Amino acid sequence: MHIIPDNIFFHLLSLAVSFLILAKTADFLVDGAVGIASILKIPKMIIGIILVGFATTAPEFTVSLLSAIRGFPEIALGNALGSVIVDDALALALGIVVAP
């Protein structure tokens, strides 16, 4: 069993650090995917669909799996449903903002 401090600032700091790490690794993911597409002479869209699609799903899958294993099925279900809603809403909103 993990010992986690019962301190809101600890949890907020952990969340903030996790987001920063996620943002930086996303840069590496994009650079790596573009490099692979270039080396293999595969369209970037194909790499995006296969490799990047899997890579972006892996964290959500991991959170749901670990939550269920640790006895928090509500977190696993909330993650599964919430990620679909948030991903779709953000994609739609960004598409509206970015598209001319």
N, C-alpha and C positions, 0 to 999 in steps of 0.2 A: 504494500500500500504506500502511496506517495504522501509525503508530508508537505502540505501546501500552506503557507502562511494565510491566516484569515485577515487579510489587509487589502482594502480596495485599491490602494496605491500600488501595491505589488502586482495585482492583477491588471490594472490599467497599464503599468509599465511593461509587463510581459506582453500584453496585446500590442502596444505601440512598437516594441522591439520586433515582434513577429511580423508586423506589417512592413517595417523597414527592410527586414531580411527578405520578405516575399517580393517587395518591389525590386530589390537588387537582383535576386535570382531570376525574376522575370526578364530583366535585361539580358542576362546570360542565356536564358532560354531562347529569346528571339535571335540573338547573335548566332547561337549555335545552330538553330533551325535554318537560318539564312545560309550559313556556311555549308551545312549538309546539302541543302538544295543546290547550291552552286557547284559543289564538288561532284555530286551525283547527276548533275544536269537534269534535275527533276523540278517541275514547276513549284514555286513557293506555295501556291494554294494547296497542292497535294500534301506537302510537308506540314502545312498549317492544319489541314484537316486531320491527318493521321497522328503525327508526332506531338504537335502543340495541343491538339484536342485531348489526347491522352494525358499529357503533362499537366494540363489545367484541371483535369478531373481527379488526378491522384491525391492532391491535398484534401479535397472534399471526401473522397473515399476513405482516406486514412482517418480523418476526424470522425466520420460515422462509425467505422470499424472499431476504433479505440473507445469511443463513447459506449457502444454496445457491449464491448468486452468488459469495460469497467463498471457496468451496471447503470448506465444512463441512457436508456433507449430513447427517452424524450429528446435528448440532444441529437442523437443520430437521426431521428425522424425530422426534427426541426431543421437540421443541416440539409438533409435531402430536399425537403420542400422549399426551404428558404433560399437555397442556392439556385434552384430553378427560377423562382420568382425574381430574385435580385438580378441574376444574370440576364434574364430576358428583359427586365425593366431597364437596366443600365444599357444594354445593347440598343434597345429601341430609342432611349433618350439620347445616347451618344450619336446614333445615326441621324436623328433629327437635328441635333446641334451642328454636327460636322458637315452633313450634306448641304450642298448649295441650294 
